[in-house]
Amino acid sequence: MLLNYPALLPLWWKRTSDREEIVNPGIDNVDLGIVLLLANMFVLVEMTDTVRIPPWQFERKLNDAITEELNKKLANKVVYNVGLCICLYDITKLEDSYIFPGDGASHTKVHFRYVVFHPFLDEILVGEIKGCSLEGVHISLGFFDDILIPPESLQQPAKFDETEQVWVWEYETDEGAHDLYMDTGEEIRFRVVDETFIDTSPTGPSSVEPSTSSGTEETQKKEAPYTIVGSISEPGLGLLSWWTNN
């Protein structure tokens, strides 16, 4: 049953801050024509890869060894234009294994399906506010943190409180405006309106000469390989506490 997938996930979920952000981790083929909706946020993607099993793993069952190698290679990795890989769902076909001269390992072409986090556009999700900045409200799903709601997509009118470092919805009533704060840790419901994939694969040695000044270090902001843009600019979206009936 496809809907039994949650039992597979906890073993491989990690927070984004701990994730090794690699795009396209060497998979032979990803068939985007074979994508099945698994449940909200998750899809099954059919992939093909040649898996290398070292000799000291030969005593194990082949399926178990291949499963471990595929999860080592893919779990918590972003595949460009596919999504964040979570865990192996099943192996659909094993082709013949080969041992090449000079390499004692076996090489097996494997057809498999992988659980991938990739919400659809217009999908409604519930996350937790992890912080606010002038860029907007930053949201976490627990295992994925690269979600941003930009200022123009907040409930309006909205303002940024520089002192508290939070966004505020200036909710208008007959009695005047009430400030509704978007505090860190609050649960928030949002709509997925856009997504961005960035190929962060290594591109080879840089042609820029290193700085000669020893007293300074250049720090570059690490780009997220997969970013989701959300919106709460419609009734029913925003903090769950805003729409609770008392």
LOFI-750957 format. One line per field, with one value per residue: chain; residue in one letter; residue number from 1; x, y, z of N, C-alpha, C in turn. Coordinates in pm, 1 decimal, always signed. Atoms other than C-alpha are relative to their C-alpha. Layout:
N
kette [A ...]
rest [A ...]
nr [NUM ...]
nxx [X ...]
nyy [Y ...]
nzz [Z ...]
caxx [X ...]
cayy [Y ...]
cazz [Z ...]
cxx [X ...]
cyy [Y ...]
czz [Z ...]
This chain:
246
kette [A A A A A A A A A A A A A A A A A A A A A A A A A A A A A A A A A A A A A A A A A A A A A A A A A A A A A A A A A A A A A A A A A A A A A A A A A A A A A A A A A A A A A A A A A A A A A A A A A A A A A A A A A A A A A A A A A A A A A A A A A A A A A A A A A A A A A A A A A A A A A A A A A A A A A A A A A A A A A A A A A A A A A A A A A A A A A A A A A A A A A A A A A A A A A A A A A A A A A A A A A A A A A A A A A A A A A A A A A A A A A A A A A A A A A A A A A A A A A A A A A A A A A A]
rest [M L L N Y P A L L P L W W K R T S D R E E I V N P G I D N V D L G I V L L L A N M F V L V E M T D T V R I P P W Q F E R K L N D A I T E E L N K K L A N K V V Y N V G L C I C L Y D I T K L E D S Y I F P G D G A S H T K V H F R Y V V F H P F L D E I L V G E I K G C S L E G V H I S L G F F D D I L I P P E S L Q Q P A K F D E T E Q V W V W E Y E T D E G A H D L Y M D T G E E I R F R V V D E T F I D T S P T G P S S V E P S T S S G T E E T Q K K E A P Y T I V G S I S E P G L G L L S W W T N N]
nr [1 2 3 4 5 6 7 8 9 10 11 12 13 14 15 16 17 18 19 20 21 22 23 24 25 26 27 28 29 30 31 32 33 34 35 36 37 38 39 40 41 42 43 44 45 46 47 48 49 50 51 52 53 54 55 56 57 58 59 60 61 62 63 64 65 66 67 68 69 70 71 72 73 74 75 76 77 78 79 80 81 82 83 84 85 86 87 88 89 90 91 92 93 94 95 96 97 98 99 100 101 102 103 104 105 106 107 108 109 110 111 112 113 114 115 116 117 118 119 120 121 122 123 124 125 126 127 128 129 130 131 132 133 134 135 136 137 138 139 140 141 142 143 144 145 146 147 148 149 150 151 152 153 154 155 156 157 158 159 160 161 162 163 164 165 166 167 168 169 170 171 172 173 174 175 176 177 178 179 180 181 182 183 184 185 186 187 188 189 190 191 192 193 194 195 196 197 198 199 200 201 202 203 204 205 206 207 208 209 210 211 212 213 214 215 216 217 218 219 220 221 222 223 224 225 226 227 228 229 230 231 232 233 234 235 236 237 238 239 240 241 242 243 244 245 246]
nxx [+84.4 -82.7 +18.8 -75.4 -133.4 -62.0 -86.8 -132.1 -63.4 -75.2 -138.5 -82.0 +26.0 -92.2 +26.5 -69.7 -129.8 -94.7 +4.6 -106.0 +79.4 -59.8 +96.7 -35.0 -108.1 -53.2 +96.8 -5.2 +119.4 +121.1 +109.4 +101.9 +129.6 +55.7 +8.4 +127.4 +31.8 -0.9 +85.4 -32.6 -141.5 -92.7 +26.5 -89.7 -68.9 -70.5 -138.8 -89.7 -138.3 -89.7 -42.2 -123.7 -2.6 -136.7 -7.2 +32.8 +145.1 +56.5 +68.8 +134.6 +96.2 -27.1 +97.6 -32.4 -120.9 +35.4 +82.5 -87.9 -81.9 +84.5 +35.4 -121.4 -25.2 +109.5 +80.1 -30.7 -62.3 +91.8 -22.4 +41.4 +132.7 +76.1 +39.3 -83.8 +15.2 +22.8 -45.2 +37.9 +133.1 -15.0 -81.8 +90.9 -69.6 -144.8 -61.9 -114.7 -112.8 -127.6 -123.8 -90.9 -142.5 -63.6 +93.7 +65.1 +139.6 +101.7 +70.5 +132.9 +94.5 +118.4 +117.6 +61.0 +84.4 -48.8 +90.4 -57.7 +77.9 +18.0 +140.8 +49.4 +41.7 +133.8 +25.2 +4.0 -83.2 -9.8 -135.2 -28.7 -84.3 -133.3 -58.2 +43.4 -100.9 +54.9 +34.7 +131.6 +15.7 -67.9 +81.3 -58.5 +88.8 -66.4 -104.0 -31.9 +6.0 -18.1 +131.7 +8.2 +117.0 -47.3 +90.1 +119.0 +91.1 +56.5 +128.3 -22.3 -133.0 -100.4 -119.4 -107.3 -37.7 -145.8 -39.0 +30.4 -43.2 +111.5 +99.6 +125.4 +119.4 +80.7 +136.5 +95.3 +133.5 +79.2 -58.3 -135.9 -93.6 -58.9 -125.6 -11.5 -142.2 -37.4 -111.0 -72.8 +57.9 +143.9 +39.6 +50.1 +53.2 -36.5 +17.3 -120.4 +25.9 -113.9 -114.2 -123.1 -110.6 -129.7 -101.5 -115.4 -106.1 -132.2 -22.9 -143.2 -78.7 +36.1 -105.4 -24.9 -116.6 +31.8 -38.6 -129.9 +9.9 +11.6 +85.0 +142.4 +47.1 +121.3 +106.2 +103.0 +125.7 +22.4 +129.7 +75.9 +26.7 +143.9 +70.6 +144.1 +58.1 +138.4 +85.1 +110.3 +78.6 +140.3 +68.0 -24.8 -143.3 -73.1 -11.0 +119.0 +69.9 +82.6 +126.7 +61.8 +129.6 +10.4]
nyy [-119.8 -120.0 -91.7 +44.5 -59.3 -70.6 +85.9 +1.6 -131.0 -58.5 +42.7 -77.3 -143.4 -83.1 -141.8 -55.8 -53.9 +110.1 +72.2 -23.1 -54.2 +37.7 +15.1 +105.6 +80.0 +108.0 +101.6 +24.9 -46.6 -31.5 -6.3 -91.2 +42.1 +97.6 -63.4 +34.9 -72.2 +90.9 -65.7 -142.1 -39.2 +105.2 +72.7 +110.2 -25.3 +117.9 -31.5 +109.2 -29.4 +114.1 +1.2 +74.2 +68.1 +45.4 +144.1 +35.1 +0.6 +109.7 +96.9 -49.9 +12.6 -103.8 -109.1 -79.1 -77.9 -104.1 -98.4 -84.1 -84.3 -102.8 -100.1 -77.5 -88.2 -90.0 -53.7 -138.4 -70.2 -62.3 +29.9 -118.7 +3.6 +115.5 -27.3 +50.7 +144.8 +39.1 +136.5 +97.0 +59.9 +140.4 +33.8 +60.6 +92.4 +13.1 +60.8 +84.2 -63.3 +20.9 -36.4 -48.4 +23.8 -98.9 -46.0 +118.7 -26.9 +31.1 -116.2 +46.3 -103.1 +14.5 -83.8 -13.1 -117.4 -73.6 -98.1 -133.2 -115.1 -97.7 -42.2 -59.2 -139.4 -21.4 +90.2 -64.5 +69.0 -59.8 +6.4 -76.5 -117.4 +13.4 -132.3 -104.7 -95.9 -91.0 +79.8 +58.1 +97.1 +125.6 +109.3 +133.8 +115.6 +95.4 +66.6 -87.9 -136.3 -103.2 -50.0 -143.8 -77.7 -137.7 -100.7 -27.2 +114.6 +7.9 -67.9 -144.4 -61.9 +62.3 -81.3 +71.2 -61.2 +8.0 +29.0 +139.7 +82.0 +84.3 -62.7 -26.6 -26.7 -106.3 +44.4 -110.0 +28.6 -121.2 -70.6 -41.3 +105.5 +86.8 +57.2 +145.0 +28.3 +130.5 +35.0 +124.8 +117.2 +10.3 +78.9 -87.1 +66.6 -80.2 +60.0 +4.1 -78.0 +3.8 +78.7 -30.6 +94.7 -55.6 +104.3 -33.9 +98.1 -60.5 -41.2 +0.3 -104.6 -138.2 -78.8 -118.5 +15.3 -18.0 -127.5 +4.7 -55.7 +109.0 -36.6 +7.4 +121.7 -22.7 +95.7 -3.2 +61.3 +125.6 +2.6 +123.3 +59.3 +10.3 -97.1 -11.1 -130.9 +16.2 -118.5 +7.7 -120.7 +29.3 +42.6 +135.6 +27.9 -74.4 +71.8 +78.6 -65.7 -109.6 +48.2 +91.6 -43.9 +9.8]
nzz [+0.0 +8.7 -111.9 -116.1 +10.5 -113.3 -79.5 +62.0 +5.9 -111.9 -0.6 +92.5 -11.1 -76.0 +20.2 +115.0 -40.1 -6.2 +125.7 +97.7 +109.6 +126.8 +107.3 +95.0 -56.8 +81.4 +38.9 +144.3 +70.3 -74.9 +96.4 -50.4 +51.7 -92.8 -131.2 -61.8 -122.8 -113.7 -98.8 -0.6 -0.5 +41.5 +123.9 +32.9 +126.3 +49.7 +32.7 +37.9 -35.1 -13.1 -140.0 -26.4 -129.2 -26.2 -29.4 -138.4 -15.9 +78.1 -86.1 -26.2 +108.8 +99.1 -13.9 -119.3 +27.8 +97.0 -70.9 -82.2 +86.9 +61.8 -100.8 -27.0 +113.5 +34.1 -110.5 -37.7 +111.7 +95.0 +141.1 +75.4 +61.8 -49.1 -137.3 -108.3 -14.8 -139.4 -21.1 +102.1 -17.2 +37.4 +116.3 +97.3 +89.5 -10.4 +117.0 -33.1 -67.9 +67.4 -68.5 +103.5 -28.4 -86.0 -102.8 -55.0 -35.5 +100.2 +54.0 +37.5 +42.2 -84.6 +24.6 -132.0 -24.3 -116.5 -59.5 +20.1 -45.6 +107.0 -0.4 +122.9 -7.2 -56.2 -112.3 -131.5 -97.9 -133.3 -52.7 -121.6 +25.5 -61.2 -14.2 +92.8 +43.5 +99.9 +117.9 -20.9 -108.4 +31.1 -53.3 -4.3 -10.9 -87.8 +77.2 +113.1 -53.4 +102.4 +40.1 -26.2 +39.4 +17.2 -58.1 +81.7 -6.3 -134.7 -17.7 +8.6 -0.7 -85.9 -25.7 -68.1 -127.2 -9.8 -138.5 -30.8 +113.6 +44.0 +84.5 -70.8 +81.3 -60.3 +30.0 -15.9 -52.8 -22.5 -114.2 +34.5 +40.7 -101.8 +47.5 -15.4 +19.2 +54.7 -88.0 +22.2 -65.4 +26.1 +116.7 +105.2 +119.1 +117.0 +132.4 +83.4 +121.9 +91.9 -44.8 +72.7 -8.0 +39.2 +13.8 -83.9 +23.2 +21.1 +139.0 +29.0 -67.7 +28.5 +64.4 -81.5 -85.2 -141.7 -60.1 -67.5 -134.5 -96.1 -112.4 +32.7 +64.0 +76.7 -28.7 +101.6 -39.7 +70.0 +64.6 -17.5 +130.8 +23.8 -83.8 +22.6 -31.4 -43.2 -12.3 -96.8 +28.0 +25.8 -122.7 -45.6 -2.8 -101.8 -126.0 -32.0 -111.1 +50.4 +54.0 -95.6 -51.9 -145.5]
caxx [+0.0 +145.7 +1.6 +215.7 +513.7 +547.4 +704.3 +995.5 +1069.6 +1191.9 +1514.3 +1626.8 +1480.5 +1731.5 +1710.5 +1815.4 +2100.8 +2259.5 +2195.6 +2475.8 +2339.2 +2440.9 +2252.0 +2246.3 +2449.2 +2556.0 +2232.5 +2233.4 +1874.7 +1570.9 +1248.5 +1031.6 +760.1 +713.4 +615.8 +343.4 +171.1 +247.3 +76.4 +84.0 +431.3 +576.6 +602.5 +751.9 +1012.6 +1142.6 +1521.8 +1798.6 +2153.0 +2451.5 +2531.9 +2879.6 +2896.1 +3243.9 +3367.2 +3326.2 +2951.4 +2911.5 +2799.3 +2489.2 +2170.1 +2208.2 +1886.6 +1994.1 +2338.3 +2192.1 +1931.8 +2203.4 +2420.2 +2131.5 +2027.9 +2389.2 +2403.9 +2063.2 +1903.1 +1891.8 +2028.6 +1855.3 +1825.9 +1798.9 +1439.7 +1324.7 +1326.1 +1470.6 +1529.7 +1402.1 +1444.1 +1422.4 +1066.3 +1131.3 +1352.8 +1163.1 +1434.3 +1789.3 +1996.8 +2302.4 +2596.9 +2948.5 +3300.3 +3542.4 +3917.5 +4115.6 +3806.0 +3683.7 +3346.7 +3026.0 +2839.8 +2464.4 +2222.7 +1921.9 +1574.6 +1406.2 +1152.0 +1249.3 +1040.8 +1098.8 +979.9 +837.5 +509.1 +294.9 +225.4 -89.4 -56.1 -143.6 +115.9 +154.5 +496.8 +662.1 +806.6 +1181.6 +1249.2 +1178.6 +1394.9 +1350.8 +1336.2 +1017.6 +904.2 +1123.7 +943.2 +1054.9 +879.8 +1115.3 +1310.9 +1320.4 +1395.0 +1434.0 +1084.9 +1027.7 +716.4 +819.4 +669.8 +432.9 +280.7 +192.1 -150.2 -177.5 -114.2 +206.5 +510.2 +846.8 +913.4 +1285.5 +1297.3 +1131.4 +1260.6 +919.5 +661.0 +329.3 -11.3 -193.6 -539.0 -810.9 -1128.8 -1409.4 -1219.2 -894.6 -586.1 -468.2 -107.6 -82.0 +279.4 +435.5 +652.6 +917.8 +782.0 +423.7 +250.6 +163.0 -48.7 +70.4 +22.7 +311.4 +331.6 +679.1 +996.4 +1357.5 +1625.2 +1989.5 +2261.1 +2521.9 +2736.9 +3112.4 +3216.5 +3593.4 +3874.5 +3792.0 +3984.0 +3968.9 +4299.3 +4284.8 +4304.0 +4648.7 +4520.6 +4567.8 +4350.9 +4022.3 +3823.4 +3564.3 +3237.8 +2995.0 +2632.5 +2565.0 +2286.2 +2014.1 +1975.5 +1598.3 +1384.1 +1007.2 +821.5 +493.2 +204.0 -44.2 -222.1 -571.4 -835.5 -762.4 -386.8 -131.1 -86.1 -321.7 -404.5 -548.6 -827.7 -912.8 -1277.8 -1318.0]
cayy [+0.0 +336.2 +514.2 +309.9 +530.7 +720.0 +415.8 +446.9 +814.0 +884.7 +690.0 +930.6 +1266.6 +1529.6 +1901.6 +2114.4 +2269.2 +1922.7 +1826.0 +1781.4 +2003.9 +1827.2 +1851.0 +1553.6 +1306.3 +1090.0 +908.1 +740.7 +828.8 +997.6 +939.0 +1244.6 +1081.5 +826.5 +1035.8 +906.9 +1112.2 +937.6 +1178.7 +1549.6 +1689.5 +1354.2 +1177.7 +851.9 +901.8 +616.1 +617.8 +402.2 +378.6 +144.7 +47.0 -61.0 -319.3 -370.2 -729.5 -716.6 -671.2 -987.7 -1193.8 -975.8 -1014.0 -819.8 -621.0 -513.1 -402.6 -211.1 -42.7 +80.8 +211.1 +393.5 +561.5 +661.6 +820.0 +988.1 +1040.5 +1411.6 +1510.8 +1747.7 +1621.9 +1911.1 +1974.1 +1665.4 +1751.6 +1645.3 +1269.7 +1107.3 +728.4 +426.5 +301.1 -19.0 -188.1 -274.5 -451.9 -581.0 -641.9 -869.0 -789.5 -751.4 -744.8 -538.7 -608.9 -436.7 -381.4 -655.3 -488.2 -588.7 -339.3 -381.7 -170.0 -106.9 +23.9 +164.5 +411.2 +680.2 +888.6 +1254.7 +1570.6 +1794.1 +1971.2 +2082.6 +2446.4 +2570.0 +2294.2 +2403.3 +2311.7 +2373.2 +2455.8 +2642.5 +2992.8 +2966.9 +3338.7 +3668.3 +3909.3 +4190.6 +3919.1 +3782.1 +3499.7 +3188.3 +2858.0 +2508.5 +2176.3 +2009.2 +1825.3 +2111.0 +2474.0 +2655.2 +2806.5 +3181.5 +3396.0 +3733.8 +4057.8 +4108.3 +3764.2 +3829.0 +3929.0 +4301.7 +4556.9 +4418.2 +4583.1 +4466.6 +4541.0 +4621.4 +4598.6 +4258.3 +4135.8 +3999.5 +4068.9 +4209.7 +4193.4 +4520.3 +4367.4 +4627.1 +4613.3 +4857.0 +4948.5 +5016.1 +4817.5 +4520.5 +4407.4 +4031.0 +3919.9 +3634.5 +3501.1 +3231.0 +2885.2 +2959.9 +2717.4 +2870.9 +2758.6 +2869.5 +2805.9 +2697.1 +2952.7 +2905.9 +2699.3 +2748.1 +2490.4 +2598.3 +2368.7 +2383.2 +2103.9 +2170.3 +2357.3 +2310.4 +2536.9 +2904.2 +3145.8 +3414.5 +3464.4 +3425.5 +3736.8 +3819.6 +3992.0 +3759.5 +3952.8 +3908.4 +3606.7 +3617.5 +3453.2 +3367.5 +3294.0 +2935.0 +2908.1 +2653.9 +2405.7 +2393.8 +2680.0 +2702.1 +3034.3 +3053.0 +3293.1 +3366.8 +3655.2 +3506.9 +3423.5 +3113.5 +3129.7 +3248.8 +3158.2 +2881.7 +3083.8 +3362.7 +3143.5 +2944.4 +2967.0 +3040.8]
cazz [+0.0 -99.3 +201.2 +441.0 +349.3 +685.0 +851.8 +609.0 +662.0 +1019.6 +965.7 +695.0 +793.7 +904.7 +947.0 +652.2 +850.9 +879.0 +520.4 +271.0 -1.5 -320.5 -647.9 -887.5 -676.6 -970.8 -1055.6 -1398.0 -1486.1 -1332.6 -1522.8 -1458.8 -1666.8 -1388.9 -1088.1 -856.8 -588.8 -261.1 -22.6 +56.5 -14.2 -124.2 -460.1 -583.1 -854.1 -1068.1 -1100.7 -1245.0 -1113.0 -1120.8 -762.3 -655.3 -375.5 -220.0 -162.9 +215.4 +162.0 -48.3 +252.1 +286.1 +87.3 -236.5 -186.4 +163.3 +45.6 -249.8 -28.2 +207.8 -76.5 -245.5 +79.0 +149.6 -193.9 -207.2 +135.3 +226.1 -113.4 -354.9 -711.8 -955.3 -1069.5 -877.3 -505.7 -171.8 -159.8 +159.6 +141.5 -87.0 -139.5 -334.0 -591.3 -909.0 -1110.4 -1069.2 -1380.2 -1398.1 -1172.1 -1312.3 -1166.1 -1371.6 -1403.3 -1131.9 -915.6 -684.5 -628.8 -803.5 -1022.6 -1062.2 -1263.3 -1039.3 -1122.1 -812.3 -676.3 -428.8 -188.9 -275.6 -103.5 -375.4 -294.3 -584.0 -662.8 -483.0 -223.1 +132.6 +397.1 +769.5 +910.3 +1194.9 +1187.1 +1242.1 +1215.5 +1041.2 +844.7 +597.5 +329.8 +485.0 +712.2 +718.3 +772.1 +869.5 +817.4 +1063.7 +795.0 +540.1 +624.3 +292.5 +277.8 +252.4 +252.6 +103.9 +242.0 -52.6 +10.7 +376.4 +503.4 +431.3 +563.9 +712.4 +869.2 +999.0 +1365.6 +1378.3 +1757.4 +1789.0 +1450.7 +1355.4 +1089.4 +1207.5 +1042.7 +1116.2 +1127.4 +1074.0 +1283.3 +1359.5 +1675.0 +1489.0 +1395.6 +1602.3 +1569.4 +1512.8 +1554.9 +1358.3 +1639.0 +1610.7 +1691.6 +1587.6 +1351.6 +1017.1 +723.4 +378.8 +8.7 -215.6 -498.4 -643.5 -622.2 -723.3 -800.9 -815.7 -945.3 -669.6 -814.1 -817.0 -1131.1 -1108.6 -986.6 -959.4 -1179.2 -911.3 -730.9 -351.2 -138.2 -0.8 +311.7 +606.8 +847.9 +662.6 +553.1 +281.2 +375.1 +102.9 +166.5 +79.6 -172.5 -102.7 -389.7 -345.3 -214.8 -177.0 -186.1 +2.1 +46.6 +325.9 +152.2 +160.3 +422.6 +628.6 +577.3 +828.9 +1193.0 +1301.6 +1612.2 +1396.0 +1267.2 +1578.9 +1674.8 +2042.4]
cxx [+88.3 -9.0 +67.9 +138.6 +53.4 +92.1 +142.2 +79.0 +86.0 +147.5 +89.6 -24.5 +108.3 -34.4 +85.6 +139.5 +106.2 +15.2 +120.9 -68.4 +71.1 -110.8 +51.5 +115.9 +33.0 -97.0 +2.3 -119.7 -113.2 -111.0 -111.2 -137.0 -67.8 +4.9 -138.5 -20.3 -10.2 -93.2 +35.9 +150.6 +92.8 -44.9 +96.9 +60.4 +76.7 +138.5 +74.4 +142.3 +79.3 +63.2 +123.0 -4.9 +141.2 +2.0 -40.4 -150.1 -64.9 -76.8 -142.6 -92.3 +18.7 -95.3 +32.0 +121.9 -29.6 -83.2 +86.3 +82.1 -82.0 -37.8 +121.1 +19.9 -104.9 -69.9 +50.7 +79.1 -109.3 +41.0 -63.1 -131.4 -82.8 -49.1 +99.4 -27.2 -9.2 +52.6 -47.5 -137.3 +2.7 +93.3 -89.1 +69.3 +149.4 +51.3 +122.7 +110.5 +129.8 +113.9 +101.5 +145.2 +59.6 -89.3 -76.6 -145.1 -93.1 -71.4 -132.9 -86.1 -133.1 -108.4 -77.0 -89.2 +42.1 -105.2 +67.9 -96.2 -4.7 -147.3 -38.2 -32.0 -147.3 -33.6 +5.5 +79.2 -5.3 +142.0 +12.7 +91.2 +134.4 +70.1 -55.3 +119.1 -65.8 -39.2 -139.4 -1.1 +61.0 -70.3 +76.7 -110.8 +59.0 +114.7 +45.2 -24.0 -1.3 -133.6 -9.1 -134.5 +45.1 -102.3 -127.0 -101.5 -55.5 -140.7 +27.3 -108.2 +93.5 +118.4 +102.8 +39.9 +150.3 +45.4 -17.5 +50.2 -107.0 -87.1 -131.7 -110.3 -83.5 -147.0 -100.4 -134.5 -75.4 +58.0 +142.0 +86.7 +50.3 +125.3 +5.2 +142.3 +21.9 +125.7 +63.6 -64.4 -148.1 -24.9 -68.0 -44.9 +27.4 -25.8 +132.9 -29.5 +116.2 +109.0 +120.0 +100.9 +126.2 +100.8 +124.6 +111.9 +133.2 +22.8 +147.8 +70.8 -44.1 +117.9 +34.5 +118.0 -38.8 +50.6 +130.7 -6.7 -28.5 -98.1 -148.0 -31.1 -129.4 -100.3 -109.0 -124.1 -25.1 -140.4 -66.8 -31.4 -148.0 -70.9 -146.6 -45.0 -147.3 -74.3 -105.0 -97.8 -143.6 -63.7 +28.0 +145.9 +68.9 +10.8 -129.8 -81.6 -88.3 -140.7 -67.8 -130.4 -5.0 -145.8]
cyy [+125.2 +85.5 -47.4 +64.3 +62.0 -86.5 -1.8 +127.3 +38.5 -35.1 +93.5 +149.4 +66.3 +144.5 +52.5 +47.9 -109.2 -69.8 +34.3 +41.3 -24.3 -17.2 -105.1 -86.2 -124.1 -109.3 -15.9 +59.7 +24.9 +18.9 +86.8 -30.6 -100.1 +62.1 -27.6 +82.8 -99.6 +50.2 +147.1 +19.6 -103.7 -67.1 -117.8 +27.8 -125.6 +40.8 -125.7 +39.7 -130.1 +5.7 -88.7 -58.0 -51.9 -147.0 -37.2 +3.9 -120.0 -100.1 +43.2 -32.8 +118.0 +117.8 +89.8 +88.8 +114.0 +109.0 +94.8 +95.0 +111.2 +108.2 +83.2 +107.0 +108.9 +66.3 +137.4 +76.1 +58.8 -39.5 +112.7 -24.2 -121.4 +24.8 -56.6 -148.6 -36.6 -140.4 -89.0 -57.1 -148.1 -12.2 -74.9 -99.6 +3.0 -64.9 -80.3 +81.7 -35.8 +40.0 +35.4 -28.1 +112.5 +54.1 -121.5 +18.6 -44.6 +128.2 -48.3 +118.5 -25.2 +97.2 +6.6 +123.0 +63.1 +98.7 +136.3 +105.6 +101.8 +39.7 +65.6 +147.5 +6.2 -97.5 +78.7 -85.0 +73.7 -20.3 +81.7 +116.4 -18.7 +134.2 +96.5 +89.1 +94.4 -73.5 -59.4 -93.8 -132.6 -114.1 -131.0 -104.5 -105.7 -70.1 +84.1 +143.5 +110.3 +44.0 +146.5 +54.3 +145.0 +100.6 +22.9 -113.5 -22.7 +57.9 +149.7 +77.1 -67.7 +94.1 -85.6 +77.1 -19.4 -38.7 -147.6 -95.9 -102.0 +79.6 +7.9 +24.5 +103.9 -24.0 +110.6 -51.2 +132.1 +84.5 +48.2 -119.5 -78.0 -63.5 -149.3 -40.0 -142.4 -47.2 -133.4 -113.6 -17.9 -86.3 +90.1 -83.1 +88.5 -78.6 +4.7 +71.7 -3.5 -87.6 +35.1 -111.1 +69.6 -113.8 +42.5 -102.7 +70.8 +30.0 +3.9 +114.0 +139.0 +73.5 +124.9 -25.7 +23.7 +132.7 -14.7 +54.2 -111.1 +31.3 -11.3 -132.0 +31.1 -109.6 +17.1 -71.9 -123.5 -2.4 -134.9 -57.9 -7.0 +91.7 +4.7 +139.1 -20.8 +131.9 -25.3 +114.9 -31.3 -50.9 -146.6 -37.5 +92.0 -83.3 -74.3 +67.1 +114.7 -46.2 -101.0 +58.5 -21.1 -20.8]
czz [+0.0 +125.0 +127.4 +6.8 +127.7 +82.9 -54.6 +26.2 +119.6 -1.2 -79.0 +8.7 +83.4 -27.5 -114.2 +37.8 +6.1 -134.6 -86.2 -129.0 -133.5 -102.2 -97.2 +50.2 -82.7 -38.2 -151.8 -72.4 +98.1 -101.4 +55.7 -58.4 +90.9 +138.4 +56.3 +125.5 +113.3 +108.6 -7.1 +15.0 -61.9 -129.6 -9.0 -136.6 -40.0 -47.6 -41.4 +36.2 +2.4 +138.3 +15.3 +140.7 +23.5 +43.4 +141.6 +29.3 -69.6 +85.8 +33.2 -116.5 -94.7 +14.8 +118.9 -24.9 -96.6 +65.5 +81.8 -86.2 -64.6 +100.2 +41.4 -107.1 -14.3 +117.9 +42.1 -106.0 -89.1 -140.7 -80.6 -74.1 +40.6 +142.0 +99.1 +18.7 +148.1 +27.0 -114.3 +32.3 -35.8 -119.8 -97.7 -92.6 +27.5 -127.6 +43.6 +65.6 -71.9 +92.9 -107.5 +38.3 +84.2 +109.2 +50.7 +35.2 -112.0 -40.7 -56.4 -41.5 +69.1 -45.7 +131.8 +5.7 +132.3 +47.9 -4.6 +52.8 -112.1 -4.1 -131.4 +21.5 +39.0 +112.0 +131.0 +98.5 +133.1 +51.1 +126.8 -35.6 +70.3 +14.9 -102.9 -33.9 -98.9 -128.0 +10.8 +119.2 -44.7 +73.5 -6.4 +4.7 +92.4 -69.4 -119.2 +43.6 -105.0 -59.2 +41.1 -45.5 -11.2 +51.0 -80.2 +3.7 +140.1 +0.4 +7.6 +76.1 +99.8 +16.6 +72.7 +124.2 +19.4 +140.1 +32.3 -107.2 -39.5 -96.3 +75.0 -102.3 +74.1 -37.7 +32.2 +51.8 +14.1 +112.4 -28.1 -35.0 +121.0 -58.9 +31.6 -38.7 -52.6 +73.0 -38.2 +79.2 -23.8 -124.4 -102.2 -120.2 -121.2 -128.5 -75.9 -131.4 -99.1 +59.9 -86.5 +23.6 -49.6 -5.0 +76.5 -14.2 -19.6 -147.2 -35.8 +70.0 -41.5 -60.9 +79.6 +92.2 +144.8 +53.1 +75.4 +141.5 +98.1 +111.1 -27.5 -67.4 -71.2 +31.5 -103.2 +50.6 -84.3 -57.2 +23.1 -137.1 -34.3 +98.8 -39.6 +42.2 +31.4 +5.5 +107.1 -22.9 -41.0 +128.6 +32.2 +6.6 +99.7 +126.1 +30.1 +109.2 -47.1 -35.3 +91.9 +50.2 +149.8 +41.5]
